[in-house]
Amino acid sequence: MFVYRKYLKHILAGSACTTAALLMGFVESAQRPAASYVITANIKAQEGTRFFLSYLYGGKAFKDSTIYQNGQVVFRGQLPEPLICTLSNSQNQQLRIFIAENTQLSFSGSMNQLFDLKLKGGIQDSLYRIYNAGYGQISQEFRKDLEKSGAGRKDHASPAYLRYRERVDSLLNSFVHTYASSTAAALAIIDSYVTNPDRKAAAKAYTWLSNKGKQGFYAKRIQQFSSADVRLSVGNTVPDFNLPDLQGKKHHLSDFRGKYVFLDFWASWCPPCRAEHPMLRALHKKYGDDQIQFLSVSMDSSDPAWRKAVADDQLTWLQLGDPQALSGPLADIYGIKSLPASFLLDKNGKIIASHLRGEALAEKIRTLLGS
């Protein structure tokens, strides 16, 4: 607990708010949920500039827009719960990512530094900024420790890394226990143990959330991620999904029941994924799609990058794309936070093997098909 208090005290020093006041505001907002939000931005921009507010929820992308008029931007609407939103515009390529909720929120600052707009009125965003400021302080000390010791960032056995990990874990533990019903607590767990995959730690941290906290969209992502190993063990049926191919036609994974299926998750930016493609081309040429269905799912957020990689690598079997990539619900359900990832399925959609590559995959397919 002392680590959390150390960083929290440092962050809030000189601030008008106090921990008690922030906590009281959080409790009051939970007791009196607003029906809708009003988001305003008082900045200087060109008249007619269009602003966009977007977010992902339940596997769907939502986007609203409004016009800059009379020195102000105004969005009105309703969210199902506090969510990570992105504010963007037609004048430049800058973004401002924040947690929106059903209340009055106001931005101020410069159009030339949209990413750094100041936000007032959001309890969840304020809590999340407190956590990230604490994490930032710990990360800064970690960098100094690395410089002094000469250890590498990826040396997870070094004293510098072990101290860093202990401080981050302590910060997270204290923050989540303090704000166990908050969206910010769930996001902090995601940052620590989902983005940097650690299923065991994620499962433990999930139990620190309150019953109310576990009902949130981001908390459910933690639960899906932490239980993926059990859900996707050999002999279990894989979750179904429905994704578009290069022509926009959608396909369910369950459409291929009755065939063996090799399900491959990859991305254009993943060198190990693309290194597998020559062997997959050879396997597809040998077996076609009659005996076994080859099915690749791109985790590219960029559609042009996906299409170019498919053409460059001469991938002739069925290609599906998930634009939500590693941040989407499909990646959560399948527990995918690094690539490549693959599953070999029997004719009933049950897992025969997972994460086979190279000759191990070729030998398994030869054994299955008897050739």
Phi and psi in degrees as a GROMACS rama.xvg file:
@    title "Ramachandran Plot"
@    xaxis  label "Phi"
@    yaxis  label "Psi"
@TYPE xy
-63.3706  -31.5947  PHE-2
-66.2422  -45.5976  VAL-3
-60.5052  -46.7388  TYR-4
-63.3863  -36.7535  ARG-5
-59.0979  -49.1908  LYS-6
-75.1674  -36.2933  TYR-7
-65.1946  -41.9756  LEU-8
-62.2843  -40.2333  LYS-9
-65.3146  -41.6485  HIS-10
-67.9677  -40.5696  ILE-11
-86.6415  -5.31527  LEU-12
-59.8143  128.833  ALA-13
82.1825  -1.07395  GLY-14
-88.688  153.922  SER-15
-74.3877  -23.3509  ALA-16
-91.1907  161.869  CYS-17
-126.056  164.068  THR-18
-59.2456  -42.2331  THR-19
-64.1142  -42.7984  ALA-20
-65.2808  -40.1081  ALA-21
-65.5416  -43.3336  LEU-22
-63.1001  -40.3304  LEU-23
-63.1809  -40.8812  MET-24
-63.3857  -37.1637  GLY-25
-64.7657  -45.2445  PHE-26
-63.7957  -44.4312  VAL-27
-63.9073  -38.3876  GLU-28
-67.277  -32.9157  SER-29
-70.119  -32.4848  ALA-30
-79.2075  -28.5728  GLN-31
-126.201  68.2585  ARG-32
-63.5904  134.178  PRO-33
-75.5739  155.343  ALA-34
-82.7404  -22.023  ALA-35
-158.341  174.119  SER-36
-116.221  153.866  TYR-37
-129.601  116.035  VAL-38
-112.926  121.259  ILE-39
-119.32  151.698  THR-40
-134.854  114.814  ALA-41
-99.1611  90.5297  ASN-42
-139.737  165.828  ILE-43
-94.0258  122.347  LYS-44
-145.221  168.967  ALA-45
-70.0839  135.702  GLN-46
-56.3465  134.426  GLU-47
91.7693  -5.35358  GLY-48
-60.8107  133.17  THR-49
-94.8081  133.262  ARG-50
-110.298  148.18  PHE-51
-125.907  141.486  PHE-52
-122.359  119.785  LEU-53
-134.273  153.779  SER-54
-161.179  163.059  TYR-55
-111.038  138.745  LEU-56
-156.893  129.1  TYR-57
59.5791  32.7014  GLY-58
81.2721  5.07528  GLY-59
-121.06  148.92  LYS-60
-98.6024  133.096  ALA-61
-119.821  141.993  PHE-62
-148.182  130.923  LYS-63
-121.6  159.761  ASP-64
-144.708  156.685  SER-65
-153.105  164.236  THR-66
-102.485  138.806  ILE-67
-71.6507  119.992  TYR-68
-140.942  138.272  GLN-69
53.6188  40.1682  ASN-70
76.3149  16.7156  GLY-71
-149.872  151.487  GLN-72
-117.125  134.744  VAL-73
-134.487  126.979  VAL-74
-117.186  138.401  PHE-75
-130.583  138.831  ARG-76
177.141  -163.659  GLY-77
-141.668  137.392  GLN-78
-112.332  147.438  LEU-79
-69.0174  -24.5729  PRO-80
-170.825  171.261  GLU-81
-59.7784  133.09  PRO-82
-140.101  151.88  LEU-83
-70.2865  124.967  ILE-84
-123.834  158.448  CYS-85
-122.073  126.879  THR-86
-100.65  123.722  LEU-87
-136.445  179.871  SER-88
-155.258  169.194  ASN-89
-90.7361  -4.66896  SER-90
-88.0725  -37.0844  GLN-91
-144.698  179.798  ASN-92
-94.5852  11.6208  GLN-93
-80.4737  153.85  GLN-94
-128.404  154.084  LEU-95
-129.811  112.927  ARG-96
-98.3326  134.069  ILE-97
-157.01  170.257  PHE-98
-97.8143  117.248  ILE-99
-97.625  152.517  ALA-100
-150.677  169.273  GLU-101
-77.5581  83.2921  ASN-102
-162.588  -173.812  THR-103
-89.0443  123.427  GLN-104
-123.434  139.729  LEU-105
-136.351  135.74  SER-106
-105.875  149.95  PHE-107
-146.384  153.286  SER-108
143.173  -157.953  GLY-109
-106.482  140.04  SER-110
-61.6419  -31.287  MET-111
-74.4658  -12.3161  ASN-112
-133.004  57.5576  GLN-113
-58.0384  -35.9457  LEU-114
-62.2639  -19.1832  PHE-115
-111.982  18.7005  ASP-116
-58.16  140.438  LEU-117
-85.4881  136.618  LYS-118
-114.775  132.636  LEU-119
-120.888  141.661  LYS-120
107.119  -7.44019  GLY-121
-104.754  113.321  GLY-122
-64.5583  -48.9693  ILE-123
-64.8913  -41.1615  GLN-124
-64.5525  -39.0278  ASP-125
-63.2074  -43.6298  SER-126
-61.8729  -43.824  LEU-127
-65.375  -36.5905  TYR-128
-67.0856  -35.4585  ARG-129
-62.34  -46.0376  ILE-130
-61.7811  -46.7244  TYR-131
-66.2836  -32.5382  ASN-132
-65.8008  -41.1888  ALA-133
-63.6045  -42.7936  GLY-134
-63.3056  -38.5193  TYR-135
-62.2283  -40.8719  GLY-136
-63.3334  -41.947  GLN-137
-65.3891  -41.2393  ILE-138
-64.1691  -37.8345  SER-139
-64.2755  -42.166  GLN-140
-66.4805  -34.1215  GLU-141
-63.6661  -42.8893  PHE-142
-61.9173  -39.6378  ARG-143
-65.704  -40.7484  LYS-144
-62.5096  -39.2433  ASP-145
-65.0336  -40.9056  LEU-146
-62.9697  -40.6138  GLU-147
-70.1619  -41.0911  LYS-148
-87.5478  -23.4236  SER-149
79.5304  6.53174  GLY-150
-73.0444  154.374  ALA-151
-85.9433  153.235  GLY-152
-61.6999  -29.4394  ARG-153
-92.7496  3.56247  LYS-154
-83.7522  89.3369  ASP-155
-77.6948  0.949031  HIS-156
-101.842  -4.08833  ALA-157
-72.6092  148.481  SER-158
-56.7822  -35.2894  PRO-159
-63.4668  -45.2328  ALA-160
-67.6153  -41.1299  TYR-161
-62.8939  -38.8455  LEU-162
-64.7023  -44.1109  ARG-163
-59.3936  -46.8635  TYR-164
-64.0962  -39.2429  ARG-165
-63.9495  -40.9072  GLU-166
-66.9037  -43.4498  ARG-167
-64.277  -44.3108  VAL-168
-62.6594  -39.1912  ASP-169
-66.3594  -43.8415  SER-170
-58.9477  -47.8918  LEU-171
-63.3201  -46.0325  LEU-172
-55.6107  -49.5625  ASN-173
-67.542  -41.4481  SER-174
-64.5426  -46.1831  PHE-175
-66.9211  -41.0111  VAL-176
-65.5547  -32.964  HIS-177
-73.0027  -39.139  THR-178
-121.961  54.3633  TYR-179
-66.8671  -16.5437  ALA-180
-100.644  3.1358  SER-181
-90.9736  154.026  SER-182
-64.5617  -37.7292  THR-183
-59.6402  -37.5299  ALA-184
-64.6645  -43.82  ALA-185
-62.7317  -40.8146  ALA-186
-66.2085  -35.726  LEU-187
-64.0751  -38.8534  ALA-188
-64.7538  -43.1638  ILE-189
-59.129  -45.2631  ILE-190
-59.4196  -40.3893  ASP-191
-81.7164  -40.3376  SER-192
-125.039  -6.69474  TYR-193
-104.969  -51.4548  VAL-194
-60.5288  -40.1503  THR-195
-105.799  90.7802  ASN-196
-57.0157  123.411  PRO-197
-152.383  90.4368  ASP-198
-62.5194  -40.8324  ARG-199
-62.8275  -45.5343  LYS-200
-67.7522  -37.7532  ALA-201
-63.1316  -41.9992  ALA-202
-63.3416  -40.4521  ALA-203
-66.9155  -45.3479  LYS-204
-64.2911  -33.1901  ALA-205
-58.8015  -34.9581  TYR-206
-69.7204  -17.3168  THR-207
-75.6213  -19.7868  TRP-208
-69.9406  149.764  LEU-209
-73.4162  169.66  SER-210
-57.7761  -40.2935  ASN-211
-65.6915  -42.5117  LYS-212
-61.9233  -31.8922  GLY-213
-74.117  -11.3279  LYS-214
-85.3852  -10.7824  GLN-215
-73.631  159.431  GLY-216
-56.7322  -45.7617  PHE-217
-75.7256  -32.001  TYR-218
-64.1212  -38.0415  ALA-219
-66.2783  -30.7581  LYS-220
-64.691  -40.0701  ARG-221
-61.7123  -45.694  ILE-222
-62.8751  -42.155  GLN-223
-62.6113  -44.9491  GLN-224
-63.746  -46.9199  PHE-225
-69.2412  -24.4281  SER-226
-97.6531  5.22521  SER-227
-63.3011  -38.2557  ALA-228
-60.2997  -40.5873  ASP-229
-71.7567  -45.241  VAL-230
-63.6954  -30.8733  ARG-231
-111.5  31.3031  LEU-232
-81.3876  160.493  SER-233
-56.3959  132.898  VAL-234
100.035  -16.6781  GLY-235
-87.5328  152.989  ASN-236
-82.6454  131.914  THR-237
-71.2715  150.609  VAL-238
-64.6044  143.486  PRO-239
-79.2483  158.563  ASP-240
-151.209  168.73  PHE-241
-138.645  108.369  ASN-242
-132.562  154.711  LEU-243
-83.8981  150.102  PRO-244
-90.3347  -169.713  ASP-245
-65.3109  -22.2343  LEU-246
-95.1479  -0.101811  GLN-247
92.6525  -3.50197  GLY-248
-76.63  134.693  LYS-249
-91.1604  145.764  LYS-250
-132.668  134.941  HIS-251
-87.023  142.586  HIS-252
-59.6393  -36.2135  LEU-253
-67.4323  -11.686  SER-254
-62.2355  -19.4853  ASP-255
-103.958  16.3857  PHE-256
-61.046  143.111  ARG-257
100.608  -8.59832  GLY-258
-126.834  152.252  LYS-259
-67.3299  147.888  TYR-260
-132.868  131.92  VAL-261
-104.468  111.03  PHE-262
-102.931  116.281  LEU-263
-119.919  121.762  ASP-264
-99.0213  128.987  PHE-265
-150.516  179.777  TRP-266
-155.935  155.272  ALA-267
-63.3941  -28.3289  SER-268
-87.9615  4.82817  TRP-269
-104.469  99.1441  CYS-270
-56.3073  -44.0138  PRO-271
-61.7405  -33.5126  PRO-272
-61.9598  -49.3975  CYS-273
-72.9105  -23.7425  ARG-274
-66.7297  -22.6191  ALA-275
-80.9355  -17.2223  GLU-276
-62.6337  -38.8325  HIS-277
-58.2077  -41.7999  PRO-278
-67.3403  -39.7141  MET-279
-65.2199  -36.6147  LEU-280
-60.877  -42.6805  ARG-281
-65.2401  -41.3707  ALA-282
-65.8313  -41.2334  LEU-283
-66.0799  -38.7472  HIS-284
-63.375  -37.5939  LYS-285
-74.1474  -42.7019  LYS-286
-105.49  -17.8007  TYR-287
61.9939  -155.291  GLY-288
-111.911  11.881  ASP-289
-80.5236  -48.2963  ASP-290
-87.7639  -32.6014  GLN-291
-145.119  134.55  ILE-292
-89.902  117.093  GLN-293
-86.5324  127.886  PHE-294
-139.064  113.171  LEU-295
-105.151  137.973  SER-296
-119.569  114.936  VAL-297
-79.7145  133.158  SER-298
-102.595  31.5976  MET-299
-80.7893  135.389  ASP-300
-83.234  -15.5458  SER-301
-101.775  114.509  SER-302
-63.0947  -44.4276  ASP-303
-60.5156  -38.8196  PRO-304
-64.477  -40.6301  ALA-305
-60.9259  -50.9065  TRP-306
-62.6984  -39.8145  ARG-307
-65.5604  -42.283  LYS-308
-64.9945  -39.6973  ALA-309
-60.9456  -44.5891  VAL-310
-68.0802  -45.5339  ALA-311
-63.2302  -38.6515  ASP-312
-90.2626  -1.04326  ASP-313
56.3945  54.5375  GLN-314
-89.8872  109.686  LEU-315
-100.674  -5.84877  THR-316
-89.9509  178.708  TRP-317
-63.6342  125.501  LEU-318
-116.409  122.937  GLN-319
-114.718  155.734  LEU-320
-130.446  137.712  GLY-321
-118.513  99.2947  ASP-322
-65.3924  -16.4404  PRO-323
-78.3313  -10.361  GLN-324
52.9599  -141.589  ALA-325
-74.8293  -5.34713  LEU-326
-99.2809  -0.622871  SER-327
-92.9402  173.199  GLY-328
-65.4004  -30.7851  PRO-329
-64.6559  -43.2917  LEU-330
-62.0324  -36.4966  ALA-331
-66.4438  -47.2484  ASP-332
-62.3291  -38.762  ILE-333
-90.4331  0.32324  TYR-334
64.6449  32.0023  GLY-335
-96.3335  113.323  ILE-336
-126.132  0.392823  LYS-337
-148.187  155.577  SER-338
-125.698  154.944  LEU-339
-76.862  162.727  PRO-340
-143.175  139.569  ALA-341
-150.203  158.074  SER-342
-139.774  134.654  PHE-343
-103.1  122.297  LEU-344
-113.375  147.525  LEU-345
-83.0971  -173.839  ASP-346
-71.5405  -10.963  LYS-347
-105.329  9.91766  ASN-348
80.514  16.0355  GLY-349
-94.2146  147.724  LYS-350
-75.2034  124.391  ILE-351
-91.0331  -43.2649  ILE-352
-158.59  161.581  ALA-353
-136.209  151.501  SER-354
57.8944  36.2639  HIS-355
-81.9839  140.32  LEU-356
-140.179  159.606  ARG-357
59.2547  -139.014  GLY-358
-65.0156  -29.0953  GLU-359
-62.7489  -39.1284  ALA-360
-68.262  -46.3211  LEU-361
-59.7454  -42.4764  ALA-362
-66.8219  -37.957  GLU-363
-65.2696  -41.4974  LYS-364
-66.5156  -41.0451  ILE-365
-60.183  -41.0338  ARG-366
-64.9701  -42.2279  THR-367
-64.2089  -45.0007  LEU-368
-92.5011  -4.18407  LEU-369
68.0229  32.5767  GLY-370
